[in-house]
């Protein structure tokens, strides 16, 4: 990922917050869409993911309370469609997405988030940024596992054989 230069923990925090906020919003949207398609299994899964991202966002906010966050360009952190990487998924806006596709878009974007933090964990000049990024990369790795497990267990009615239970 061609991430911006991140020189200190405040800048790191601003970017991490933008990523968490974007993920929370997209998961809420996906949950609503799956609900509209009567796929409660995957709707519940996306609602839970939205909560996880929201909790992460809140924790980060508390940790950096009082810090004046630098302005960043939120367009750098829009979720992308793996099939047309420059844009947010078209179906996401128009409500035509299947559960299977929604899960794959989620997977792709969790991977992007992890790659962003991995890169910083390896390359950032400030050791505090490297340490924080490594922590975030771990959390994103867990999100990737959740999405993969949901895909493997089935995407719900009309998609593939449904798994025994929603995670
Ligand atoms: Zn995530």
Backbone and ligand atoms as CSV (ligand in chain L), in Angstrom:
chain,resi,resn,atom,element,x,y,z
A,1,UNK,N,N,0.855,-1.192,0.000
A,1,UNK,CA,C,0.000,0.000,0.000
A,1,UNK,C,C,0.884,1.233,0.000
A,2,UNK,N,N,0.545,2.225,-0.773
A,2,UNK,CA,C,1.312,3.453,-0.776
A,2,UNK,C,C,0.828,4.355,0.339
A,3,UNK,N,N,1.181,4.008,1.538
A,3,UNK,CA,C,0.729,4.778,2.684
A,3,UNK,C,C,1.469,6.091,2.762
A,4,UNK,N,N,0.877,7.031,3.462
A,4,UNK,CA,C,1.543,8.312,3.675
A,4,UNK,C,C,2.670,8.129,4.686
A,5,UNK,N,N,3.582,9.061,4.733
A,5,UNK,CA,C,4.650,8.997,5.728
A,5,UNK,C,C,4.044,9.237,7.107
A,6,UNK,N,N,4.383,8.376,8.048
A,6,UNK,CA,C,3.860,8.527,9.395
A,6,UNK,C,C,5.038,8.649,10.343
A,7,UNK,N,N,5.229,9.871,10.830
A,7,UNK,CA,C,6.450,10.159,11.581
A,7,UNK,C,C,6.325,10.012,13.084
A,8,UNK,N,N,5.108,10.092,13.595
A,8,UNK,CA,C,4.975,10.007,15.049
A,8,UNK,C,C,3.653,9.348,15.424
A,9,UNK,N,N,3.483,9.156,16.723
A,9,UNK,CA,C,2.333,8.413,17.213
A,9,UNK,C,C,1.003,9.147,16.951
A,10,UNK,N,N,1.025,10.468,16.974
A,10,UNK,CA,C,-0.206,11.225,16.687
A,10,UNK,C,C,-0.678,10.971,15.258
A,11,UNK,N,N,0.259,11.000,14.339
A,11,UNK,CA,C,-0.096,10.746,12.946
A,11,UNK,C,C,-0.574,9.312,12.772
A,12,UNK,N,N,0.101,8.421,13.460
A,12,UNK,CA,C,-0.332,7.028,13.421
A,12,UNK,C,C,-1.772,6.907,13.894
A,13,UNK,N,N,-2.037,7.553,15.009
A,13,UNK,CA,C,-3.375,7.479,15.609
A,13,UNK,C,C,-4.441,8.011,14.656
A,14,UNK,N,N,-4.146,9.130,13.990
A,14,UNK,CA,C,-5.107,9.717,13.059
A,14,UNK,C,C,-5.443,8.731,11.937
A,15,UNK,N,N,-4.432,8.064,11.436
A,15,UNK,CA,C,-4.660,7.114,10.349
A,15,UNK,C,C,-5.396,5.877,10.839
A,16,UNK,N,N,-4.988,5.387,11.993
A,16,UNK,CA,C,-5.643,4.198,12.542
A,16,UNK,C,C,-7.118,4.480,12.810
A,17,UNK,N,N,-7.412,5.660,13.349
A,17,UNK,CA,C,-8.810,6.031,13.612
A,17,UNK,C,C,-9.617,6.075,12.322
A,18,UNK,N,N,-9.016,6.637,11.276
A,18,UNK,CA,C,-9.718,6.720,9.988
A,18,UNK,C,C,-10.034,5.321,9.464
A,19,UNK,N,N,-9.085,4.411,9.622
A,19,UNK,CA,C,-9.287,3.044,9.145
A,19,UNK,C,C,-10.393,2.352,9.941
A,20,UNK,N,N,-10.366,2.514,11.258
A,20,UNK,CA,C,-11.377,1.878,12.107
A,20,UNK,C,C,-12.770,2.449,11.839
A,21,UNK,N,N,-12.820,3.743,11.643
A,21,UNK,CA,C,-14.124,4.375,11.410
A,21,UNK,C,C,-14.723,3.911,10.087
A,22,UNK,N,N,-13.869,3.876,9.074
A,22,UNK,CA,C,-14.321,3.402,7.767
A,22,UNK,C,C,-14.834,1.966,7.864
A,23,UNK,N,N,-14.085,1.114,8.558
A,23,UNK,CA,C,-14.488,-0.291,8.672
A,23,UNK,C,C,-15.817,-0.413,9.413
A,24,UNK,N,N,-15.984,0.357,10.468
A,24,UNK,CA,C,-17.232,0.318,11.232
A,24,UNK,C,C,-18.420,0.670,10.340
A,25,UNK,N,N,-18.253,1.763,9.585
A,25,UNK,CA,C,-19.355,2.200,8.710
A,25,UNK,C,C,-19.678,1.173,7.635
A,26,UNK,N,N,-18.633,0.639,7.006
A,26,UNK,CA,C,-18.877,-0.331,5.935
A,26,UNK,C,C,-19.533,-1.596,6.478
A,27,UNK,N,N,-19.120,-2.049,7.654
A,27,UNK,CA,C,-19.734,-3.254,8.217
A,27,UNK,C,C,-21.198,-3.013,8.576
A,28,UNK,N,N,-21.497,-1.810,9.070
A,28,UNK,CA,C,-22.903,-1.499,9.369
A,28,UNK,C,C,-23.740,-1.537,8.107
A,29,UNK,N,N,-23.176,-0.970,7.036
A,29,UNK,CA,C,-23.864,-0.969,5.748
A,29,UNK,C,C,-24.097,-2.394,5.246
A,30,UNK,N,N,-23.052,-3.202,5.338
A,30,UNK,CA,C,-23.169,-4.588,4.877
A,30,UNK,C,C,-24.195,-5.347,5.708
A,31,UNK,N,N,-24.201,-5.092,7.011
A,31,UNK,CA,C,-25.177,-5.766,7.883
A,31,UNK,C,C,-26.593,-5.397,7.452
A,32,UNK,N,N,-26.821,-4.115,7.164
A,32,UNK,CA,C,-28.157,-3.666,6.746
A,32,UNK,C,C,-28.550,-4.320,5.420
A,33,UNK,N,N,-27.587,-4.431,4.518
A,33,UNK,CA,C,-27.895,-5.034,3.219
A,33,UNK,C,C,-28.226,-6.515,3.337
A,34,UNK,N,N,-27.481,-7.205,4.206
A,34,UNK,CA,C,-27.747,-8.635,4.374
A,34,UNK,C,C,-29.098,-8.833,5.050
A,35,UNK,N,N,-29.435,-7.932,5.948
A,35,UNK,CA,C,-30.747,-7.957,6.588
A,35,UNK,C,C,-31.840,-7.800,5.533
A,36,UNK,N,N,-31.626,-6.861,4.622
A,36,UNK,CA,C,-32.607,-6.620,3.561
A,36,UNK,C,C,-32.767,-7.846,2.656
A,37,UNK,N,N,-31.702,-8.630,2.571
A,37,UNK,CA,C,-31.765,-9.864,1.769
A,37,UNK,C,C,-32.206,-11.064,2.601
A,38,UNK,N,N,-32.602,-10.798,3.838
A,38,UNK,CA,C,-33.058,-11.842,4.758
A,38,UNK,C,C,-31.976,-12.868,5.059
A,39,UNK,N,N,-30.744,-12.440,4.985
A,39,UNK,CA,C,-29.646,-13.328,5.366
A,39,UNK,C,C,-29.202,-12.922,6.771
A,40,UNK,N,N,-29.909,-13.434,7.765
A,40,UNK,CA,C,-29.656,-13.008,9.142
A,40,UNK,C,C,-28.325,-13.523,9.655
A,41,UNK,N,N,-27.920,-14.675,9.157
A,41,UNK,CA,C,-26.637,-15.253,9.563
A,41,UNK,C,C,-25.499,-14.270,9.287
A,42,UNK,N,N,-25.427,-13.819,8.043
A,42,UNK,CA,C,-24.329,-12.933,7.661
A,42,UNK,C,C,-24.572,-11.511,8.173
A,43,UNK,N,N,-25.837,-11.102,8.271
A,43,UNK,CA,C,-26.144,-9.788,8.853
A,43,UNK,C,C,-25.618,-9.715,10.287
A,44,UNK,N,N,-25.859,-10.779,11.046
A,44,UNK,CA,C,-25.386,-10.828,12.430
A,44,UNK,C,C,-23.862,-10.800,12.481
A,45,UNK,N,N,-23.260,-11.525,11.585
A,45,UNK,CA,C,-21.796,-11.540,11.522
A,45,UNK,C,C,-21.241,-10.131,11.270
A,46,UNK,N,N,-21.813,-9.426,10.294
A,46,UNK,CA,C,-21.312,-8.080,9.987
A,46,UNK,C,C,-21.594,-7.101,11.126
A,47,UNK,N,N,-22.723,-7.277,11.806
A,47,UNK,CA,C,-23.008,-6.409,12.964
A,47,UNK,C,C,-21.948,-6.590,14.033
A,48,UNK,N,N,-21.563,-7.842,14.252
A,48,UNK,CA,C,-20.533,-8.128,15.252
A,48,UNK,C,C,-19.178,-7.527,14.832
A,49,UNK,N,N,-18.880,-7.608,13.545
A,49,UNK,CA,C,-17.630,-7.011,13.059
A,49,UNK,C,C,-17.661,-5.489,13.244
A,50,UNK,N,N,-18.810,-4.880,12.982
A,50,UNK,CA,C,-18.942,-3.430,13.183
A,50,UNK,C,C,-18.681,-3.082,14.646
A,51,UNK,N,N,-19.203,-3.907,15.565
A,51,UNK,CA,C,-18.966,-3.666,16.994
A,51,UNK,C,C,-17.487,-3.772,17.338
A,52,UNK,N,N,-16.836,-4.789,16.784
A,52,UNK,CA,C,-15.399,-4.966,17.048
A,52,UNK,C,C,-14.600,-3.751,16.597
A,53,UNK,N,N,-14.917,-3.264,15.410
A,53,UNK,CA,C,-14.179,-2.112,14.878
A,53,UNK,C,C,-14.491,-0.860,15.706
A,54,UNK,N,N,-15.745,-0.740,16.122
A,54,UNK,CA,C,-16.149,0.394,16.947
A,54,UNK,C,C,-15.418,0.363,18.294
A,55,UNK,N,N,-15.338,-0.824,18.898
A,55,UNK,CA,C,-14.623,-0.961,20.179
A,55,UNK,C,C,-13.165,-0.563,20.023
A,56,UNK,N,N,-12.595,-0.985,18.925
A,56,UNK,CA,C,-11.194,-0.665,18.651
A,56,UNK,C,C,-11.022,0.847,18.510
A,57,UNK,N,N,-11.932,1.452,17.786
A,57,UNK,CA,C,-11.931,2.903,17.601
A,57,UNK,C,C,-12.022,3.612,18.957
A,58,UNK,N,N,-12.963,3.162,19.802
A,58,UNK,CA,C,-13.169,3.801,21.112
A,58,UNK,C,C,-11.938,3.659,22.002
A,59,UNK,N,N,-11.334,2.472,21.968
A,59,UNK,CA,C,-10.137,2.233,22.776
A,59,UNK,C,C,-9.017,3.182,22.359
A,60,UNK,N,N,-8.885,3.326,21.061
A,60,UNK,CA,C,-7.844,4.190,20.507
A,60,UNK,C,C,-8.094,5.646,20.905
A,61,UNK,N,N,-9.342,6.052,20.841
A,61,UNK,CA,C,-9.720,7.409,21.229
A,61,UNK,C,C,-9.354,7.695,22.674
A,62,UNK,N,N,-9.652,6.706,23.545
A,62,UNK,CA,C,-9.350,6.887,24.976
A,62,UNK,C,C,-7.850,6.987,25.194
A,63,UNK,N,N,-7.125,6.147,24.484
A,63,UNK,CA,C,-5.677,6.101,24.650
A,63,UNK,C,C,-5.032,7.417,24.211
A,64,UNK,N,N,-5.600,8.056,23.223
A,64,UNK,CA,C,-5.009,9.280,22.700
A,64,UNK,C,C,-5.834,10.509,23.063
A,65,UNK,N,N,-6.546,10.396,24.168
A,65,UNK,CA,C,-7.372,11.513,24.622
A,65,UNK,C,C,-6.504,12.745,24.829
A,66,UNK,N,N,-6.984,13.882,24.359
A,66,UNK,CA,C,-6.238,15.112,24.587
A,66,UNK,C,C,-5.186,15.393,23.524
A,67,UNK,N,N,-4.894,14.394,22.715
A,67,UNK,CA,C,-3.925,14.608,21.647
A,67,UNK,C,C,-4.619,15.295,20.479
A,68,UNK,N,N,-3.991,16.329,19.966
A,68,UNK,CA,C,-4.568,16.984,18.798
A,68,UNK,C,C,-4.167,16.198,17.556
A,69,UNK,N,N,-5.170,15.664,16.893
A,69,UNK,CA,C,-4.878,14.784,15.767
A,69,UNK,C,C,-4.682,15.576,14.489
A,70,UNK,N,N,-3.657,15.228,13.731
A,70,UNK,CA,C,-3.447,15.907,12.454
A,70,UNK,C,C,-4.565,15.566,11.470
A,71,UNK,N,N,-4.800,16.498,10.572
A,71,UNK,CA,C,-5.797,16.265,9.518
A,71,UNK,C,C,-5.259,15.246,8.522
A,72,UNK,N,N,-6.101,14.332,8.113
A,72,UNK,CA,C,-5.676,13.413,7.066
A,72,UNK,C,C,-6.757,13.352,6.009
A,73,UNK,N,N,-6.381,12.821,4.883
A,73,UNK,CA,C,-7.334,12.703,3.788
A,73,UNK,C,C,-8.074,11.373,3.879
A,74,UNK,N,N,-9.358,11.430,4.213
A,74,UNK,CA,C,-10.078,10.172,4.427
A,74,UNK,C,C,-10.194,9.321,3.168
A,75,UNK,N,N,-9.985,9.929,2.009
A,75,UNK,CA,C,-10.111,9.156,0.772
A,75,UNK,C,C,-9.064,8.060,0.669
A,76,UNK,N,N,-7.978,8.219,1.386
A,76,UNK,CA,C,-6.957,7.177,1.379
A,76,UNK,C,C,-7.458,5.876,1.999
A,77,UNK,N,N,-8.529,5.957,2.765
A,77,UNK,CA,C,-8.960,4.800,3.550
A,77,UNK,C,C,-10.323,4.270,3.188
A,78,UNK,N,N,-10.845,4.709,2.073
A,78,UNK,CA,C,-12.110,4.132,1.635
A,78,UNK,C,C,-11.911,2.662,1.307
A,79,UNK,N,N,-12.904,1.873,1.658
A,79,UNK,CA,C,-12.854,0.473,1.261
A,79,UNK,C,C,-12.878,0.389,-0.251
A,80,UNK,N,N,-12.170,-0.597,-0.749
A,80,UNK,CA,C,-12.148,-0.777,-2.198
A,80,UNK,C,C,-12.741,-2.113,-2.568
A,81,UNK,N,N,-13.187,-2.132,-3.788
A,81,UNK,CA,C,-13.670,-3.370,-4.376
A,81,UNK,C,C,-12.481,-4.057,-5.027
A,82,UNK,N,N,-12.178,-5.300,-4.637
A,82,UNK,CA,C,-11.014,-5.967,-5.235
A,82,UNK,C,C,-11.095,-6.050,-6.757
A,83,UNK,N,N,-12.320,-6.014,-7.295
A,83,UNK,CA,C,-12.461,-6.115,-8.745
A,83,UNK,C,C,-12.316,-4.773,-9.452
A,84,UNK,N,N,-12.489,-3.693,-8.728
A,84,UNK,CA,C,-12.197,-2.375,-9.310
A,84,UNK,C,C,-11.591,-1.530,-8.209
A,85,UNK,N,N,-10.285,-1.683,-8.033
A,85,UNK,CA,C,-9.603,-1.232,-6.826
A,85,UNK,C,C,-9.654,0.265,-6.559
A,86,UNK,N,N,-10.051,1.051,-7.531
A,86,UNK,CA,C,-10.060,2.492,-7.275
A,86,UNK,C,C,-11.327,2.976,-6.596
A,87,UNK,N,N,-12.332,2.103,-6.509
A,87,UNK,CA,C,-13.600,2.620,-6.012
A,87,UNK,C,C,-14.173,1.780,-4.894
A,88,UNK,N,N,-15.043,2.400,-4.140
A,88,UNK,CA,C,-15.845,1.649,-3.184
A,88,UNK,C,C,-16.793,0.781,-4.004
A,89,UNK,N,N,-17.152,-0.379,-3.457
A,89,UNK,CA,C,-17.997,-1.283,-4.230
A,89,UNK,C,C,-19.313,-0.645,-4.662
A,90,UNK,N,N,-19.584,-0.745,-5.943
A,90,UNK,CA,C,-20.801,-0.189,-6.530
A,90,UNK,C,C,-22.049,-0.788,-5.881
A,91,UNK,N,N,-22.033,-2.109,-5.728
A,91,UNK,CA,C,-23.225,-2.768,-5.156
A,91,UNK,C,C,-23.467,-2.371,-3.718
A,92,UNK,N,N,-22.403,-1.948,-3.076
A,92,UNK,CA,C,-22.531,-1.564,-1.684
A,92,UNK,C,C,-23.492,-0.393,-1.577
A,93,UNK,N,N,-23.402,0.484,-2.560
A,93,UNK,CA,C,-24.255,1.661,-2.582
A,93,UNK,C,C,-25.670,1.284,-3.025
A,94,UNK,N,N,-25.767,0.341,-3.933
A,94,UNK,CA,C,-27.070,0.054,-4.534
A,94,UNK,C,C,-27.781,-1.165,-3.964
A,95,UNK,N,N,-27.168,-1.804,-3.005
A,95,UNK,CA,C,-27.864,-2.874,-2.301
A,95,UNK,C,C,-28.081,-4.149,-3.091
A,96,UNK,N,N,-27.162,-4.458,-4.000
A,96,UNK,CA,C,-27.343,-5.644,-4.834
A,96,UNK,C,C,-26.373,-6.763,-4.492
A,97,UNK,N,N,-25.649,-6.585,-3.428
A,97,UNK,CA,C,-24.537,-7.485,-3.154
A,97,UNK,C,C,-24.969,-8.821,-2.558
A,98,UNK,N,N,-24.371,-9.887,-3.033
A,98,UNK,CA,C,-24.626,-11.180,-2.403
A,98,UNK,C,C,-23.744,-11.298,-1.161
A,99,UNK,N,N,-24.143,-12.208,-0.275
A,99,UNK,CA,C,-23.394,-12.399,0.962
A,99,UNK,C,C,-21.968,-12.855,0.657
A,100,UNK,N,N,-21.864,-13.728,-0.311
A,100,UNK,CA,C,-20.551,-14.265,-0.647
A,100,UNK,C,C,-19.605,-13.142,-1.082
A,101,UNK,N,N,-20.118,-12.288,-1.943
A,101,UNK,CA,C,-19.309,-11.192,-2.449
A,101,UNK,C,C,-18.994,-10.187,-1.340
A,102,UNK,N,N,-19.985,-9.915,-0.497
A,102,UNK,CA,C,-19.776,-8.988,0.617
A,102,UNK,C,C,-18.651,-9.490,1.525
A,103,UNK,N,N,-18.650,-10.786,1.772
A,103,UNK,CA,C,-17.606,-11.361,2.633
A,103,UNK,C,C,-16.227,-11.239,1.992
A,104,UNK,N,N,-16.179,-11.397,0.675
A,104,UNK,CA,C,-14.887,-11.287,-0.003
A,104,UNK,C,C,-14.386,-9.850,-0.042
A,105,UNK,N,N,-15.301,-8.912,-0.152
A,105,UNK,CA,C,-14.894,-7.507,-0.099
A,105,UNK,C,C,-14.380,-7.172,1.304
A,106,UNK,N,N,-15.073,-7.676,2.320
A,106,UNK,CA,C,-14.614,-7.472,3.702
A,106,UNK,C,C,-13.217,-8.058,3.888
A,107,UNK,N,N,-13.029,-9.258,3.365
A,107,UNK,CA,C,-11.731,-9.936,3.494
A,107,UNK,C,C,-10.619,-9.101,2.859
A,108,UNK,N,N,-10.885,-8.643,1.651
A,108,UNK,CA,C,-9.897,-7.843,0.929
A,108,UNK,C,C,-9.526,-6.582,1.714
A,109,UNK,N,N,-10.514,-5.945,2.300
A,109,UNK,CA,C,-10.250,-4.687,2.993
A,109,UNK,C,C,-9.583,-4.907,4.350
A,110,UNK,N,N,-9.893,-6.012,5.011
A,110,UNK,CA,C,-9.156,-6.357,6.239
A,110,UNK,C,C,-7.694,-6.644,5.896
A,111,UNK,N,N,-7.473,-7.279,4.771
A,111,UNK,CA,C,-6.098,-7.561,4.352
A,111,UNK,C,C,-5.344,-6.281,4.038
A,112,UNK,N,N,-6.024,-5.348,3.415
A,112,UNK,CA,C,-5.392,-4.049,3.138
A,112,UNK,C,C,-5.006,-3.357,4.432
A,113,UNK,N,N,-5.922,-3.403,5.416
A,113,UNK,CA,C,-5.638,-2.762,6.703
A,113,UNK,C,C,-4.426,-3.425,7.355
A,114,UNK,N,N,-4.395,-4.756,7.325
A,114,UNK,CA,C,-3.266,-5.462,7.929
A,114,UNK,C,C,-1.955,-5.112,7.211
A,115,UNK,N,N,-2.007,-5.053,5.877
A,115,UNK,CA,C,-0.805,-4.726,5.108
A,115,UNK,C,C,-0.293,-3.325,5.464
A,116,UNK,N,N,-1.222,-2.408,5.665
A,116,UNK,CA,C,-0.857,-1.045,6.053
A,116,UNK,C,C,-0.094,-1.053,7.376
A,117,UNK,N,N,-0.641,-1.782,8.372
A,117,UNK,CA,C,0.001,-1.811,9.685
A,117,UNK,C,C,1.301,-2.625,9.655
A,118,UNK,N,N,1.314,-3.691,8.890
A,118,UNK,CA,C,2.539,-4.498,8.763
A,118,UNK,C,C,3.693,-3.661,8.232
A,119,UNK,N,N,3.365,-2.874,7.209
A,119,UNK,CA,C,4.399,-2.064,6.582
A,119,UNK,C,C,4.978,-1.063,7.580
A,120,UNK,N,N,4.076,-0.441,8.330
A,120,UNK,CA,C,4.532,0.516,9.341
A,120,UNK,C,C,5.326,-0.171,10.447
A,121,UNK,N,N,4.855,-1.349,10.841
A,121,UNK,CA,C,5.533,-2.090,11.909
A,121,UNK,C,C,6.964,-2.416,11.499
A,122,UNK,N,N,7.174,-2.580,10.208
A,122,UNK,CA,C,8.510,-2.920,9.724
A,122,UNK,C,C,9.350,-1.682,9.431
A,123,UNK,N,N,8.713,-0.639,8.892
A,123,UNK,CA,C,9.493,0.454,8.294
A,123,UNK,C,C,9.454,1.800,9.004
A,124,UNK,N,N,8.525,2.008,9.938
A,124,UNK,CA,C,8.403,3.343,10.523
A,124,UNK,C,C,9.683,3.715,11.262
A,125,UNK,N,N,10.048,4.995,11.167
A,125,UNK,CA,C,11.292,5.442,11.796
A,125,UNK,C,C,11.151,5.473,13.323
A,126,UNK,N,N,9.969,5.838,13.789
A,126,UNK,CA,C,9.725,5.971,15.234
A,126,UNK,C,C,9.387,4.603,15.842
A,127,UNK,N,N,10.189,4.159,16.826
A,127,UNK,CA,C,9.933,2.841,17.425
A,127,UNK,C,C,8.553,2.737,18.082
A,128,UNK,N,N,8.027,3.857,18.586
A,128,UNK,CA,C,6.693,3.830,19.197
A,128,UNK,C,C,5.636,3.535,18.140
A,129,UNK,N,N,5.826,4.075,16.943
A,129,UNK,CA,C,4.896,3.802,15.838
A,129,UNK,C,C,5.020,2.340,15.412
A,130,UNK,N,N,6.243,1.849,15.344
A,130,UNK,CA,C,6.419,0.430,14.968
A,130,UNK,C,C,5.703,-0.488,15.948
A,131,UNK,N,N,5.834,-0.192,17.236
A,131,UNK,CA,C,5.213,-1.040,18.261
A,131,UNK,C,C,3.684,-0.985,18.167
A,132,UNK,N,N,3.134,0.229,18.035
A,132,UNK,CA,C,1.677,0.372,17.948
A,132,UNK,C,C,1.158,-0.316,16.686
A,133,UNK,N,N,1.887,-0.165,15.587
A,133,UNK,CA,C,1.455,-0.764,14.319
A,133,UNK,C,C,1.448,-2.289,14.418
A,134,UNK,N,N,2.433,-2.844,15.110
A,134,UNK,CA,C,2.498,-4.298,15.260
A,134,UNK,C,C,1.266,-4.793,16.025
A,135,UNK,N,N,0.873,-4.029,17.035
A,135,UNK,CA,C,-0.318,-4.360,17.822
A,135,UNK,C,C,-1.567,-4.360,16.931
A,136,UNK,N,N,-1.693,-3.331,16.108
A,136,UNK,CA,C,-2.854,-3.219,15.221
A,136,UNK,C,C,-2.862,-4.314,14.158
A,137,UNK,N,N,-1.680,-4.663,13.684
A,137,UNK,CA,C,-1.595,-5.715,12.664
A,137,UNK,C,C,-2.136,-7.031,13.227
A,138,UNK,N,N,-1.842,-7.297,14.497
A,138,UNK,CA,C,-2.348,-8.512,15.143
A,138,UNK,C,C,-3.865,-8.520,15.181
A,139,UNK,N,N,-4.416,-7.372,15.537
A,139,UNK,CA,C,-5.865,-7.259,15.614
A,139,UNK,C,C,-6.513,-7.474,14.239
A,140,UNK,N,N,-5.880,-6.900,13.211
A,140,UNK,CA,C,-6.416,-7.084,11.856
A,140,UNK,C,C,-6.287,-8.545,11.412
A,141,UNK,N,N,-5.218,-9.205,11.852
A,141,UNK,CA,C,-5.060,-10.626,11.518
A,141,UNK,C,C,-6.229,-11.427,12.096
A,142,UNK,N,N,-6.650,-11.065,13.302
A,142,UNK,CA,C,-7.794,-11.752,13.912
A,142,UNK,C,C,-9.059,-11.492,13.101
A,143,UNK,N,N,-9.241,-10.255,12.625
A,143,UNK,CA,C,-10.421,-9.943,11.795
A,143,UNK,C,C,-10.424,-10.774,10.518
A,144,UNK,N,N,-9.243,-10.897,9.907
A,144,UNK,CA,C,-9.132,-11.706,8.691
A,144,UNK,C,C,-9.589,-13.135,8.984
A,145,UNK,N,N,-9.136,-13.675,10.126
A,145,UNK,CA,C,-9.527,-15.040,10.499
A,145,UNK,C,C,-11.036,-15.166,10.692
A,146,UNK,N,N,-11.651,-14.156,11.308
A,146,UNK,CA,C,-13.111,-14.206,11.507
A,146,UNK,C,C,-13.826,-14.276,10.157
A,147,UNK,N,N,-13.394,-13.418,9.230
A,147,UNK,CA,C,-14.060,-13.377,7.919
A,147,UNK,C,C,-13.830,-14.695,7.168
A,148,UNK,N,N,-12.596,-15.196,7.222
A,148,UNK,CA,C,-12.296,-16.470,6.558
A,148,UNK,C,C,-13.144,-17.598,7.128
A,149,UNK,N,N,-13.290,-17.618,8.440
A,149,UNK,CA,C,-14.087,-18.673,9.083
A,149,UNK,C,C,-15.543,-18.577,8.626
A,150,UNK,N,N,-16.040,-17.354,8.519
A,150,UNK,CA,C,-17.433,-17.161,8.068
A,150,UNK,C,C,-17.587,-17.652,6.625
A,151,UNK,N,N,-16.601,-17.364,5.800
A,151,UNK,CA,C,-16.653,-17.821,4.409
A,151,UNK,C,C,-16.629,-19.352,4.361
A,152,UNK,N,N,-15.746,-19.947,5.155
A,152,UNK,CA,C,-15.635,-21.409,5.149
A,152,UNK,C,C,-16.880,-22.083,5.694
A,153,UNK,N,N,-17.521,-21.450,6.663
A,153,UNK,CA,C,-18.715,-22.050,7.265
A,153,UNK,C,C,-19.975,-21.793,6.460
A,154,UNK,N,N,-19.835,-21.056,5.371
A,154,UNK,CA,C,-20.990,-20.806,4.520
A,154,UNK,C,C,-21.506,-19.394,4.690
A,155,UNK,N,N,-22.028,-18.868,3.592
A,155,UNK,CA,C,-22.462,-17.476,3.587
A,155,UNK,C,C,-23.959,-17.347,3.823
A,156,UNK,N,N,-24.613,-18.443,4.160
A,156,UNK,CA,C,-26.028,-18.337,4.504
A,156,UNK,C,C,-26.943,-18.747,3.371
A,157,UNK,N,N,-28.236,-18.564,3.572
A,157,UNK,CA,C,-29.245,-19.047,2.639
A,157,UNK,C,C,-28.977,-18.600,1.202
A,158,UNK,N,N,-29.072,-19.532,0.287
A,158,UNK,CA,C,-28.946,-19.170,-1.116
A,158,UNK,C,C,-27.524,-18.940,-1.565
A,159,UNK,N,N,-26.554,-19.130,-0.698
A,159,UNK,CA,C,-25.173,-18.887,-1.084
A,159,UNK,C,C,-24.427,-20.222,-1.157
A,160,UNK,N,N,-24.092,-20.735,-0.017
A,160,UNK,CA,C,-23.488,-22.054,0.073
A,160,UNK,C,C,-24.146,-22.734,1.261
A,161,UNK,N,N,-23.818,-24.013,1.464
A,161,UNK,CA,C,-24.364,-24.692,2.630
A,161,UNK,C,C,-24.013,-23.890,3.879
A,162,UNK,N,N,-25.016,-23.593,4.686
A,162,UNK,CA,C,-24.791,-22.777,5.871
A,162,UNK,C,C,-24.057,-23.589,6.931
A,163,UNK,N,N,-23.180,-22.929,7.637
A,163,UNK,CA,C,-22.440,-23.572,8.718
A,163,UNK,C,C,-23.344,-23.794,9.911
A,164,UNK,N,N,-22.841,-24.481,10.927
A,164,UNK,CA,C,-23.634,-24.806,12.088
A,164,UNK,C,C,-24.102,-23.575,12.878
A,165,UNK,N,N,-23.281,-22.555,12.964
A,165,UNK,CA,C,-23.662,-21.402,13.769
A,165,UNK,C,C,-22.898,-20.172,13.331
A,166,UNK,N,N,-23.528,-19.015,13.540
A,166,UNK,CA,C,-22.836,-17.770,13.272
A,166,UNK,C,C,-21.791,-17.577,14.346
A,167,UNK,N,N,-20.686,-16.982,13.959
A,167,UNK,CA,C,-19.676,-16.703,14.967
A,167,UNK,C,C,-20.068,-15.461,15.730
L,1,ZN,ZN,ZN,-10.429,-4.867,10.952
